[in-house]
Amino acid sequence: MTELPARRLLLVHAHPDDESINNGATMAAYSAQGAHVTLVTCTLGERGEVIPPGLAHLSGAALGEYRLGELTEAMRALGVDDFRLLGGPGRYCDSGMMGLPDNDDPHCFWQADVDEAAGYLLDVIREVRPQVLVTYDENGGYGHPDHIQAHRVAMRAAELAAEAGVPIEKVYWNRVPRSVGEQAFDRLRDALPDLPFTKTAVLDDVPGVVDDERITTVVDGTAHTAAKLAAMAAHATQIEVSGEYFVLSNELAQPVFTTEYYELVRGERSGTPETDLFAGIGDPR
């Protein structure tokens, strides 16, 4: 096996596009620095709502296959070569929004046995030995069942990794500080007359917003703005990008954050705030 780089980052996301919205600048930055970046996506988003009318015919497995192609293009934009589907292609399907009958599909991720799914993630951890794991908080950022399940699986896999002798040194949750979000939405409202969007989201629509004091780590990815925007635009079934703003299928405009924020929930904090997810970590090999 080829020797891995000294710094190794693992991100766990629910659907294709989540990684680019939440962590695109971070992924591009660490990839450019020579770190090994591994993305594990838990489903192919087969129940996502399609934006372009010309692709509206896509649904189910056909949409999932198409979104895998979008994910591949997005990873190319971010410079990430190592991206995988949890348990392999087709293991888990999209669960749909919370409270829908889709949640009861025995093949959906929401119905997955957490220990079994965490075992598949543990296989990845054994292989790439990441020092850092990034995922969602216990609410999945905004309450989607697949995001909640991704959190559960990632956190359980971190426990199993410690038991197996391949511990992850630092675990982070995706965050947006409230003050930064408020300022970004102020700029969005000022820019709205010049954008193709007519309505804005509200800050409560943004996943992972917390009070500023909970932010432990700030990754300045502004040098990789173009890569993040290109990665988001690659997910064209789900995202429409205009400048540094975007909309999802709800047609509500949101800002793109190219400085990305995190809360350290396991491991030693190094700095106030940290400016590097690997701060304080040596190479354990």
Backbone as numpy.savetxt, mean C-alpha at the origin, in Angstrom:
# Nx Ny Nz CAx CAy CAz Cx Cy Cz
21.34 -19.03 -4.42 20.50 -17.84 -4.42 21.38 -16.60 -4.42
21.03 -15.61 -5.22 21.76 -14.36 -5.27 21.65 -13.66 -3.92
22.80 -13.11 -3.46 22.79 -12.42 -2.18 21.93 -11.17 -2.27
21.09 -10.97 -1.27 20.19 -9.83 -1.26 20.91 -8.58 -0.76
20.42 -7.40 -1.15 21.00 -6.16 -0.63 20.88 -6.08 0.89
21.67 -5.18 1.48 21.72 -5.08 2.94 20.40 -4.61 3.54
19.65 -3.79 2.81 18.38 -3.28 3.34 17.23 -3.90 2.56
16.24 -4.41 3.33 15.17 -5.17 2.70 13.82 -4.75 3.30
12.94 -4.29 2.44 11.66 -3.71 2.83 10.53 -4.57 2.27
9.57 -4.90 3.11 8.39 -5.67 2.71 7.15 -4.83 2.94
6.31 -4.73 1.91 5.03 -4.03 2.03 3.91 -5.01 1.74
2.84 -4.95 2.54 1.69 -5.83 2.37 0.47 -4.97 2.09
-0.14 -5.19 0.92 -1.30 -4.40 0.51 -2.45 -5.31 0.07
-3.64 -4.73 0.06 -4.85 -5.49 -0.21 -5.11 -5.71 -1.69
-4.97 -4.65 -2.49 -5.33 -4.68 -3.91 -4.26 -3.97 -4.73
-4.16 -4.26 -6.02 -3.34 -3.42 -6.89 -3.87 -1.99 -6.85
-3.02 -1.05 -6.73 -3.18 0.41 -6.67 -2.96 0.94 -5.26
-3.27 0.13 -4.22 -3.07 0.58 -2.84 -1.61 0.94 -2.59
-0.70 0.14 -3.15 0.72 0.37 -2.92 1.18 1.70 -3.50
0.68 2.04 -4.69 1.12 3.26 -5.35 0.56 4.49 -4.65
-0.70 4.44 -4.22 -1.31 5.56 -3.52 -0.63 5.79 -2.18
-0.43 4.74 -1.42 0.08 4.86 -0.05 1.60 5.02 0.02
2.31 4.26 -0.78 3.76 4.12 -0.58 4.59 4.27 -1.86
3.99 4.79 -2.93 4.71 4.83 -4.20 6.03 5.57 -4.13
6.06 6.72 -3.46 7.30 7.50 -3.37 8.33 6.77 -2.51
7.87 6.16 -1.43 8.77 5.40 -0.56 9.38 4.23 -1.31
8.57 3.49 -2.04 9.06 2.33 -2.79 10.08 2.76 -3.84
9.77 3.84 -4.55 10.69 4.33 -5.58 11.99 4.80 -4.96
11.90 5.49 -3.83 13.10 6.02 -3.19 14.03 4.89 -2.74
13.47 3.89 -2.06 14.33 2.82 -1.57 14.85 1.94 -2.69
14.05 1.73 -3.71 14.53 0.98 -4.86 15.70 1.71 -5.52
15.59 3.03 -5.67 16.66 3.82 -6.28 17.93 3.79 -5.43
17.76 3.63 -4.11 18.91 3.57 -3.21 19.55 2.18 -3.16
18.96 1.21 -3.84 19.53 -0.13 -3.88 18.98 -1.10 -2.87
17.95 -0.69 -2.11 17.31 -1.62 -1.18 16.50 -2.65 -1.96
16.28 -3.80 -1.34 15.40 -4.81 -1.93 13.99 -4.54 -1.45
13.11 -4.17 -2.36 11.72 -3.85 -2.04 10.83 -4.98 -2.52
10.09 -5.57 -1.59 9.17 -6.65 -1.91 7.74 -6.20 -1.63
6.87 -6.34 -2.61 5.45 -6.04 -2.44 4.67 -7.35 -2.48
3.84 -7.57 -1.46 2.90 -8.68 -1.48 1.49 -8.09 -1.54
0.77 -8.44 -2.59 -0.61 -7.98 -2.79 -1.54 -9.15 -2.51
-2.55 -8.93 -1.70 -3.36 -10.04 -1.19 -4.47 -10.49 -2.14
-4.98 -9.58 -2.97 -6.00 -9.93 -3.96 -5.74 -9.14 -5.22
-6.44 -9.47 -6.29 -6.30 -8.73 -7.54 -7.39 -7.68 -7.73
-8.18 -7.44 -6.69 -9.18 -6.39 -6.79 -10.26 -6.67 -7.82
-10.70 -7.93 -7.86 -11.66 -8.35 -8.88 -13.01 -7.67 -8.78
-13.30 -7.07 -7.62 -14.59 -6.40 -7.44 -14.45 -4.88 -7.43
-13.34 -4.39 -7.93 -13.16 -2.95 -8.01 -14.10 -2.31 -9.02
-14.41 -1.03 -8.80 -15.26 -0.28 -9.72 -14.38 0.35 -10.80
-14.74 0.12 -12.04 -13.91 0.55 -13.17 -14.30 1.96 -13.60
-13.30 2.84 -13.76 -13.56 4.23 -14.13 -13.74 4.43 -15.64
-12.79 4.02 -16.50 -12.91 4.36 -17.92 -14.09 3.62 -18.58
-14.95 4.32 -19.27 -16.08 3.64 -19.93 -15.63 2.54 -20.89
-14.48 2.73 -21.52 -14.00 1.73 -22.47 -13.56 0.43 -21.84
-13.41 0.43 -20.52 -13.02 -0.79 -19.80 -14.13 -1.28 -18.88
-15.31 -0.67 -18.99 -16.41 -1.00 -18.09 -16.88 -2.45 -18.21
-16.53 -3.10 -19.31 -16.93 -4.50 -19.50 -16.14 -5.45 -18.61
-15.04 -4.98 -18.02 -14.20 -5.85 -17.21 -14.81 -6.08 -15.83
-14.86 -7.32 -15.41 -15.32 -7.64 -14.06 -14.76 -9.00 -13.68
-14.83 -9.32 -12.41 -14.41 -10.64 -11.94 -12.99 -10.98 -12.32
-12.79 -12.22 -12.77 -11.44 -12.69 -13.09 -10.80 -11.88 -14.21
-11.60 -11.44 -15.18 -11.04 -10.65 -16.28 -10.50 -9.32 -15.76
-11.21 -8.70 -14.82 -10.72 -7.46 -14.24 -9.46 -7.74 -13.42
-9.44 -8.83 -12.67 -8.26 -9.17 -11.90 -7.04 -9.35 -12.77
-7.21 -10.04 -13.89 -6.09 -10.24 -14.82 -5.61 -8.90 -15.37
-6.55 -8.03 -15.70 -6.19 -6.73 -16.24 -5.45 -5.91 -15.18
-5.92 -5.97 -13.95 -5.29 -5.21 -12.89 -3.90 -5.74 -12.55
-3.66 -7.02 -12.77 -2.30 -7.55 -12.62 -1.37 -6.90 -13.63
-1.87 -6.69 -14.84 -1.08 -5.98 -15.83 -0.80 -4.54 -15.41
-1.80 -3.90 -14.83 -1.60 -2.54 -14.33 -0.56 -2.51 -13.20
-0.63 -3.50 -12.33 0.33 -3.59 -11.24 1.75 -3.76 -11.78
1.88 -4.59 -12.79 3.19 -4.81 -13.40 3.75 -3.51 -13.96
2.91 -2.74 -14.64 3.35 -1.45 -15.18 3.70 -0.47 -14.06
2.91 -0.46 -12.99 3.18 0.43 -11.87 4.51 0.09 -11.21
4.78 -1.20 -11.03 6.04 -1.59 -10.42 7.23 -1.22 -11.30
7.05 -1.29 -12.60 8.10 -0.84 -13.52 8.39 0.64 -13.30
7.34 1.43 -13.12 7.52 2.87 -12.89 8.26 3.14 -11.59
8.05 2.30 -10.57 8.67 2.51 -9.27 10.03 1.83 -9.15
10.40 1.05 -10.15 11.68 0.36 -10.11 11.70 -0.85 -9.21
10.54 -1.45 -9.00 10.41 -2.61 -8.10 10.25 -3.88 -8.92
11.15 -4.83 -8.72 11.12 -6.09 -9.47 10.43 -7.22 -8.73
10.39 -7.13 -7.40 9.89 -8.25 -6.59 8.48 -7.92 -6.09
7.48 -8.38 -6.83 6.09 -8.22 -6.39 5.37 -9.53 -6.59
4.54 -9.88 -5.63 3.94 -11.21 -5.57 2.49 -11.11 -5.12
1.75 -12.18 -5.40 0.39 -12.32 -4.88 0.43 -13.29 -3.71
-0.24 -12.94 -2.63 -0.21 -13.76 -1.44 -0.72 -15.16 -1.74
0.12 -16.16 -1.49 -0.27 -17.54 -1.73 -0.28 -17.94 -3.19
0.13 -17.03 -4.09 0.13 -17.31 -5.51 -1.14 -16.83 -6.18
-1.12 -16.76 -7.52 -2.29 -16.24 -8.27 -3.56 -17.02 -7.97
-4.62 -16.30 -7.69 -5.92 -16.93 -7.49 -6.19 -17.48 -6.12
-5.24 -17.32 -5.20 -5.46 -17.89 -3.86 -6.62 -17.18 -3.14
-6.61 -15.85 -3.19 -7.66 -15.08 -2.52 -8.24 -14.06 -3.48
-9.55 -13.87 -3.42 -10.18 -12.87 -4.28 -10.69 -11.71 -3.44
-10.96 -10.62 -4.12 -11.46 -9.39 -3.53 -12.76 -9.66 -2.76
-12.89 -9.03 -1.60 -14.06 -9.26 -0.73 -15.17 -8.23 -0.93
-14.93 -7.21 -1.76 -15.92 -6.16 -1.91 -15.95 -5.26 -0.68
-16.81 -4.25 -0.72 -16.91 -3.30 0.39 -17.61 -3.94 1.60
-17.30 -3.42 2.75 -17.83 -3.98 4.00 -19.36 -3.99 4.00
-19.92 -5.13 4.42 -21.36 -5.26 4.57 -22.08 -5.78 3.35
-21.36 -6.01 2.24 -21.99 -6.54 1.04 -21.99 -8.07 1.06
-22.90 -8.72 0.31 -22.90 -10.19 0.25 -21.58 -10.77 -0.23
-20.80 -9.97 -0.99 -19.49 -10.44 -1.46 -18.60 -10.89 -0.30
-18.80 -10.30 0.87 -17.97 -10.65 2.03 -18.12 -12.11 2.44
-19.23 -12.74 2.01 -19.51 -14.12 2.41 -18.96 -15.16 1.44
-18.38 -14.71 0.34 -17.79 -15.63 -0.63 -16.67 -16.42 0.05
-16.75 -17.76 0.07 -15.73 -18.53 0.79 -14.33 -18.38 0.21
-14.22 -17.89 -1.03 -12.90 -17.71 -1.65 -12.33 -16.31 -1.43
-13.12 -15.42 -0.82 -12.64 -14.05 -0.68 -11.66 -13.95 0.49
-10.86 -12.91 0.45 -9.80 -12.73 1.43 -10.36 -12.53 2.83
-11.51 -11.89 2.94 -12.14 -11.65 4.24 -12.43 -12.96 4.96
-12.69 -14.03 4.20 -13.00 -15.33 4.78 -11.77 -16.20 4.98
-10.60 -15.69 4.63 -9.37 -16.48 4.75 -9.04 -16.80 6.20
-8.50 -17.96 6.43 -7.94 -18.29 7.74 -6.67 -17.47 7.93
-6.63 -16.67 8.99 -5.52 -15.73 9.17 -4.19 -16.47 9.32
-4.16 -17.54 10.07 -2.90 -18.26 10.25 -2.42 -18.88 8.94
-3.36 -19.41 8.16 -2.96 -19.97 6.87 -2.38 -18.89 5.96
-3.09 -17.77 5.86 -2.62 -16.68 5.01 -1.29 -16.13 5.51
-1.15 -16.01 6.85 0.11 -15.53 7.41 1.24 -16.51 7.12
0.91 -17.80 7.02 1.93 -18.78 6.66 2.48 -18.54 5.26
1.61 -18.17 4.32 2.10 -17.85 2.98 3.02 -16.62 3.02
2.67 -15.64 3.84 3.52 -14.46 3.96 4.83 -14.82 4.66
4.76 -15.71 5.62 5.99 -16.16 6.30 6.96 -16.78 5.30
6.45 -17.50 4.31 7.33 -18.07 3.28 8.12 -16.97 2.58
7.47 -15.86 2.30 8.15 -14.72 1.67 9.18 -14.14 2.62
8.81 -14.00 3.89 9.72 -13.44 4.88 10.96 -14.32 5.03
10.79 -15.62 5.05 11.94 -16.53 5.13 12.87 -16.33 3.93
12.30 -16.07 2.79 13.10 -15.92 1.58 13.86 -14.60 1.53
13.17 -13.50 1.79 13.81 -12.19 1.59 14.31 -11.56 2.89
13.91 -12.08 4.05 14.40 -11.64 5.35 14.33 -10.11 5.51
13.17 -9.54 5.39 13.07 -8.08 5.50 13.32 -7.61 6.93
13.98 -6.48 7.06 14.11 -5.86 8.38 12.91 -4.98 8.70
12.21 -4.52 7.65 11.12 -3.56 7.82 9.86 -4.07 7.12
8.74 -3.95 7.81 7.43 -4.31 7.26 6.53 -3.07 7.33
5.82 -2.81 6.24 4.84 -1.72 6.18 3.48 -2.30 5.82
2.45 -1.92 6.58 1.10 -2.34 6.27 0.11 -1.31 6.84
-1.16 -1.70 6.93 -2.21 -0.80 7.44 -2.37 -0.95 8.95
-3.17 -0.05 9.53 -3.54 -0.18 10.93 -4.67 -1.20 11.08
-5.18 -1.35 12.30 -6.17 -2.40 12.58 -7.50 -2.15 11.89
-7.75 -0.92 11.44 -8.96 -0.62 10.68 -8.70 -0.65 9.18
-7.54 -1.10 8.80 -7.20 -1.15 7.39 -7.10 0.23 6.76
-6.93 1.25 7.59 -6.86 2.61 7.09 -8.22 3.26 6.95
-9.20 2.50 6.42 -10.52 3.11 6.23 -11.67 2.12 6.30
-11.41 0.91 6.77 -12.50 -0.01 7.04 -12.84 -1.02 5.97
-12.09 -1.06 4.88 -12.35 -2.07 3.85 -11.96 -3.45 4.40
-12.78 -4.47 4.20 -12.46 -5.77 4.78 -11.12 -6.35 4.34
-10.75 -6.15 3.08 -9.47 -6.68 2.62 -8.30 -5.95 3.25
-8.46 -4.66 3.53 -7.40 -3.90 4.20 -7.27 -4.35 5.65
-8.40 -4.56 6.31 -8.37 -5.05 7.69 -7.71 -6.43 7.74
-8.07 -7.28 6.80 -7.49 -8.62 6.77 -6.01 -8.58 6.44
-5.60 -7.68 5.56 -4.18 -7.54 5.24 -3.40 -7.15 6.50
-3.96 -6.25 7.29 -3.34 -5.88 8.57 -3.20 -7.12 9.47
-4.28 -7.86 9.62 -4.25 -9.03 10.50 -3.20 -10.05 10.05
-3.18 -10.30 8.76 -2.25 -11.29 8.21 -0.81 -10.82 8.36
-0.55 -9.54 8.05 0.81 -9.02 8.15 1.31 -9.06 9.59
0.46 -8.64 10.52 0.89 -8.62 11.92 1.08 -10.04 12.47
0.22 -10.95 12.05 0.40 -12.35 12.48 1.65 -12.94 11.87
1.94 -12.62 10.62 3.16 -13.12 9.99 4.40 -12.59 10.70
4.35 -11.35 11.17 5.48 -10.80 11.93 5.69 -11.59 13.21
4.60 -12.00 13.88 4.71 -12.83 15.08 5.32 -14.18 14.74
4.83 -14.80 13.66 5.35 -16.11 13.26 6.81 -16.03 12.86
7.20 -14.91 12.23 8.59 -14.74 11.82 9.50 -14.69 13.04
9.07 -14.00 14.08 9.88 -13.94 15.31 10.04 -15.33 15.91
8.95 -16.09 15.91 9.00 -17.46 16.44 9.89 -18.36 15.61
9.96 -18.07 14.30 10.73 -18.91 13.38 12.20 -18.50 13.29
12.59 -17.47 14.03 13.98 -17.05 14.01 14.35 -16.13 12.86
13.34 -15.53 12.21 13.60 -14.56 11.15 12.86 -13.26 11.49
13.19 -12.65 12.62 12.41 -11.52 13.12 12.50 -10.30 12.21
11.39 -9.57 12.16 11.34 -8.27 11.48 11.60 -7.21 12.54
12.58 -6.34 12.30 13.02 -5.42 13.34 12.06 -4.26 13.55
11.41 -3.80 12.47 10.54 -2.64 12.60 9.26 -2.86 11.78
8.13 -2.55 12.39 6.84 -2.64 11.72 6.19 -1.26 11.75
5.76 -0.81 10.58 5.14 0.50 10.44 3.73 0.37 9.88
2.87 1.33 10.27 1.56 1.47 9.66 1.53 2.74 8.82
0.83 2.69 7.70 0.66 3.87 6.84 -0.15 4.93 7.57
0.29 6.18 7.47 -0.39 7.28 8.15 -0.37 8.55 7.28
-1.27 9.48 7.62 -1.24 10.85 7.12 -1.48 11.75 8.32
-0.56 12.67 8.63 -0.80 13.58 9.75 -1.93 14.56 9.43
-2.77 14.81 10.40 -3.96 15.62 10.17 -3.61 17.01 9.63
-2.58 17.64 10.18 -2.25 19.00 9.73 -1.80 19.00 8.27
-1.05 17.99 7.88 -0.59 17.91 6.48 -1.79 17.68 5.56
-2.71 16.82 5.97 -3.90 16.58 5.17 -4.74 17.84 5.02
-4.91 18.58 6.10 -5.71 19.81 6.03 -5.09 20.82 5.07
-3.77 20.97 5.13 -3.08 21.90 4.24 -3.20 21.45 2.78
-3.08 20.14 2.55 -3.17 19.62 1.19 -4.57 19.84 0.60
-5.60 19.69 1.42 -6.95 19.92 0.92 -7.23 21.40 0.70
-6.59 22.26 1.48 -6.70 23.70 1.21 -6.12 24.02 -0.17
-4.97 23.44 -0.48 -4.35 23.67 -1.80 -5.22 23.09 -2.91
-5.81 21.94 -2.65 -6.67 21.32 -3.65 -7.87 22.21 -3.97
-8.49 22.75 -2.96 -9.65 23.62 -3.21 -9.26 24.86 -4.01
-8.04 25.39 -3.75 -7.57 26.54 -4.53 -7.31 26.15 -5.99
-6.85 24.91 -6.20 -6.49 24.46 -7.55 -7.68 23.96 -8.35
-8.80 23.70 -7.69 -9.93 23.03 -8.32 -10.42 23.69 -9.61
-10.47 25.03 -9.71 -10.97 25.60 -10.97 -10.14 25.21 -12.19
-8.86 24.84 -11.98 -7.99 24.50 -13.09 -7.85 22.99 -13.29
-8.59 22.21 -12.54 -8.52 20.75 -12.63 -9.76 20.20 -13.33
-9.66 18.99 -13.89 -10.83 18.40 -14.54 -11.84 17.81 -13.57
-11.61 17.99 -12.27 -12.50 17.44 -11.26 -13.42 18.54 -10.75
-14.60 18.19 -10.33 -15.57 19.18 -9.86 -15.87 19.07 -8.38
-15.54 17.95 -7.78 -15.86 17.74 -6.37 -14.62 17.26 -5.64
-14.52 17.59 -4.36 -13.39 17.12 -3.57 -13.88 16.16 -2.50
-12.99 15.26 -2.14 -13.22 14.43 -0.97 -13.07 15.32 0.27
-13.27 14.74 1.42 -12.96 15.41 2.68 -11.86 14.62 3.35
-11.21 15.25 4.31 -10.05 14.61 4.93 -10.41 13.26 5.53
-11.61 13.12 6.04 -12.01 11.84 6.64 -12.08 10.71 5.61
-12.09 11.05 4.30 -12.09 10.02 3.26 -10.70 9.44 3.03
-9.66 10.09 3.57 -8.28 9.67 3.34 -7.91 8.60 4.37
-7.42 7.46 3.93 -7.06 6.40 4.88 -5.90 6.80 5.79
-5.99 6.40 7.03 -4.85 6.50 7.93 -4.58 7.86 8.51
-5.52 8.79 8.45 -5.31 10.12 9.02 -5.32 10.03 10.55
-4.29 10.59 11.19 -4.19 10.58 12.64 -3.65 11.93 13.11
-3.77 12.19 14.39 -3.19 13.39 14.96 -1.68 13.38 14.76
-1.11 14.54 14.59 0.30 14.66 14.21 1.25 13.94 15.15
0.94 13.93 16.44 1.87 13.36 17.41 2.06 11.85 17.25
1.18 11.21 16.49 1.35 9.77 16.28 2.33 9.44 15.16
2.70 10.44 14.40 3.65 10.22 13.30 5.05 10.07 13.87
5.69 8.96 13.56 7.06 8.73 14.03 8.09 8.87 12.92
7.64 8.75 11.66 8.59 8.60 10.57 8.09 9.31 9.33
8.96 10.10 8.72 8.63 10.89 7.54 9.62 10.55 6.44
9.12 10.05 5.32 9.99 9.72 4.19 9.73 10.74 3.09
10.73 11.57 2.82 10.61 12.60 1.80 10.84 11.95 0.43
9.75 11.77 -0.30 9.83 11.14 -1.61 9.63 12.11 -2.75
9.78 13.41 -2.49 9.46 14.39 -3.52 10.34 14.24 -4.76
11.55 13.74 -4.58 12.41 13.51 -5.75 11.86 12.42 -6.66
10.90 11.66 -6.16 10.33 10.55 -6.90 8.85 10.79 -7.21
8.48 12.07 -7.24 7.10 12.43 -7.55 6.66 11.87 -8.89
7.48 12.03 -9.91 7.11 11.57 -11.25 6.87 10.07 -11.26
7.70 9.32 -10.53 7.53 7.86 -10.49 6.23 7.48 -9.81
5.91 8.16 -8.70 4.66 7.85 -8.00 3.46 8.18 -8.87
3.47 9.34 -9.52 2.35 9.71 -10.37 2.19 8.73 -11.53
3.31 8.29 -12.10 3.25 7.33 -13.20 2.70 5.99 -12.73
3.10 5.58 -11.53 2.60 4.32 -10.98 1.10 4.40 -10.72
0.64 5.51 -10.16 -0.79 5.67 -9.93 -1.55 5.68 -11.24
-1.03 6.40 -12.23 -1.71 6.47 -13.53 -1.77 5.11 -14.22
-0.80 4.24 -13.90 -0.81 2.89 -14.49 -2.04 2.11 -14.06
-2.59 2.43 -12.90 -3.80 1.75 -12.40 -5.03 2.46 -12.96
-5.12 2.50 -14.28 -6.12 3.35 -14.93 -7.56 2.88 -14.72
-7.76 1.61 -14.41 -9.14 1.17 -14.12 -9.66 1.79 -12.84
-8.75 2.16 -11.93 -9.14 2.59 -10.59 -8.86 4.05 -10.28
-7.92 4.66 -10.99 -7.44 5.99 -10.62 -7.36 6.88 -11.85
-7.82 8.11 -11.70 -7.58 9.16 -12.70 -6.70 10.22 -12.05
-5.55 10.49 -12.68 -4.57 11.42 -12.12 -4.54 12.69 -12.95
-4.49 13.83 -12.25 -4.31 15.12 -12.92 -3.34 15.94 -12.09
-2.13 16.14 -12.61 -1.13 16.83 -11.81 -0.86 16.05 -10.55
-0.90 16.73 -9.41 -0.66 16.06 -8.14 -1.96 15.81 -7.37
-3.02 15.57 -8.14 -4.33 15.24 -7.57 -4.89 14.04 -8.31
-5.84 13.35 -7.68 -6.41 12.17 -8.31 -7.83 11.95 -7.82
-8.57 11.13 -8.57 -9.88 10.67 -8.13 -9.95 9.17 -8.28
-10.78 8.57 -7.44 -11.14 7.16 -7.56 -12.52 7.10 -8.22
-13.18 5.97 -8.14 -14.46 5.82 -8.82 -15.55 6.71 -8.23
-15.33 7.22 -7.02 -16.33 8.11 -6.42 -16.26 9.54 -6.98
-15.28 9.80 -7.84 -15.12 11.09 -8.52 -14.84 12.24 -7.56
-14.33 11.94 -6.38 -13.99 12.96 -5.39 -12.48 13.17 -5.39
-12.03 14.37 -5.67 -10.61 14.65 -5.81 -9.89 14.59 -4.46
-8.67 14.06 -4.51 -7.80 13.98 -3.35 -6.40 14.41 -3.74
-5.60 14.87 -2.78 -4.21 15.19 -3.07 -3.35 13.94 -3.10
-2.30 13.98 -3.91 -1.27 12.95 -3.89 -0.20 13.38 -2.90
0.15 12.52 -1.96 1.20 12.82 -0.99 2.51 12.20 -1.46
3.50 13.03 -1.71 4.80 12.52 -2.16 5.82 12.51 -1.03
5.55 13.19 0.06 6.20 12.86 1.33 5.22 11.93 2.04
5.73 10.78 2.47 4.86 9.74 3.02 5.18 9.52 4.49
4.15 9.19 5.24 4.22 9.23 6.70 3.87 7.87 7.31
4.49 7.59 8.45 4.35 6.28 9.06 4.31 6.39 10.58
3.71 5.36 11.18 3.73 5.21 12.64 4.45 3.90 12.95
5.55 4.00 13.69 6.29 2.82 14.12 5.51 2.15 15.25
5.14 0.88 15.06 4.36 0.18 16.07 5.11 -0.97 16.71
6.22 -1.39 16.09 7.09 -2.40 16.69 8.52 -2.06 16.31
9.40 -2.11 17.30 10.80 -1.83 17.04 11.26 -0.55 17.73
12.55 -0.28 17.60 13.18 0.86 18.27 13.11 2.09 17.39
12.60 3.17 17.97 12.56 4.44 17.25 13.93 5.10 17.28
14.33 5.67 16.15 15.63 6.32 16.06 15.45 7.68 15.40
15.32 8.74 16.21 15.12 10.07 15.68 13.72 10.57 15.96
13.56 11.90 15.98 12.26 12.53 16.25 12.04 13.66 15.25
11.34 13.43 14.15 10.92 12.09 13.71 12.05 11.38 12.98
11.87 10.10 12.75 12.78 9.39 11.85 12.58 9.90 10.43
13.64 9.83 9.64 13.53 10.18 8.23 13.88 8.99 7.34
14.03 7.84 7.96 14.44 6.62 7.24 13.78 5.43 7.94
13.05 4.61 7.17 12.41 3.43 7.76 13.43 2.48 8.36
14.67 2.53 7.88 15.72 1.63 8.36 16.58 2.26 9.47
16.18 3.41 9.96 16.98 4.11 10.97 17.26 3.20 12.15
18.53 3.11 12.52 18.93 2.31 13.68 19.11 0.83 13.40
18.95 0.41 12.15 19.03 -1.02 11.81 20.37 -1.30 11.14
21.03 -2.35 11.62 22.18 -2.89 10.92 21.76 -4.07 10.08
22.67 -4.64 9.32 22.35 -5.82 8.51 22.52 -7.07 9.37
21.43 -7.84 9.62 21.52 -8.99 10.52 22.12 -10.25 9.91
22.54 -10.20 8.63 22.98 -11.45 8.02 24.24 -11.98 8.67
